[in-house]
Amino acid sequence: MPLQSSDCEAPIEECIEALDELIVSLEHLPPRSLAQALGIHLEGLLRALLASGDCSTREVQEFLREIERGASS
């Protein structure tokens, strides 16, 4: 993942676990609605990363391509 650095591995696993718990609590919602809401939040997070200089536009584009490939496979 282009946005990941070597010092992020443990926090990423912690985030995944917390998000998994949250997603389970939202299973009653239609998947399309959940995907759209998550997309809106992802847009905001990526915008914040760009604004802070934590990543480049190219890194965001590569990250989104990885997501697209993962969703399509």
C-alpha positions in Angstrom: 0.0 0.0 0.0 1.6 3.3 -1.0 0.2 5.2 2.0 1.7 2.8 4.5 5.1 3.2 6.1 7.0 0.7 8.1 6.0 2.3 11.4 2.3 2.0 10.6 1.8 -1.7 10.7 0.6 -2.1 14.3 -1.8 0.9 14.2 -3.2 -0.4 10.9 -4.0 -3.8 12.4 -5.7 -2.0 15.3 -7.7 0.2 12.9 -8.8 -2.9 10.9 -10.0 -4.6 14.1 -11.9 -1.5 15.2 -13.4 -1.0 11.8 -14.4 -4.7 11.6 -16.3 -4.3 14.8 -18.0 -1.2 13.5 -19.0 -2.8 10.2 -20.6 -5.7 12.1 -22.7 -3.2 14.0 -23.8 -1.7 10.7 -24.8 -5.0 9.0 -28.4 -4.1 9.1 -27.8 -1.3 6.6 -27.9 -1.9 2.8 -24.4 -2.7 1.5 -24.7 0.1 -1.1 -25.5 2.7 1.5 -22.7 1.5 3.7 -20.2 1.6 0.7 -21.3 5.1 -0.2 -20.9 6.4 3.4 -17.5 4.8 3.7 -16.5 6.3 0.4 -17.5 9.8 1.6 -15.4 9.3 4.8 -12.5 7.9 2.7 -12.6 11.1 0.5 -12.3 13.3 3.6 -9.4 11.2 5.0 -7.5 11.3 1.7 -8.1 15.0 1.3 -6.7 15.5 4.9 -3.6 13.5 4.0 -3.0 15.5 0.9 -3.6 18.8 2.7 -1.1 17.9 5.5 1.5 16.7 3.0 1.5 13.2 4.4 1.1 11.8 0.9 1.2 12.9 -2.7 -1.6 13.0 -5.3 0.2 10.1 -7.0 0.2 8.0 -3.9 -3.5 8.6 -3.4 -4.2 7.6 -7.1 -2.1 4.4 -6.6 -3.9 3.6 -3.4 -7.3 4.0 -5.2 -6.2 1.8 -8.1 -5.2 -0.9 -5.5 -8.7 -0.7 -4.0 -10.3 -0.9 -7.4 -8.2 -4.0 -8.3 -9.0 -5.6 -5.0 -12.8 -4.9 -5.5 -12.7 -6.3 -9.1 -10.9 -9.5 -8.3 
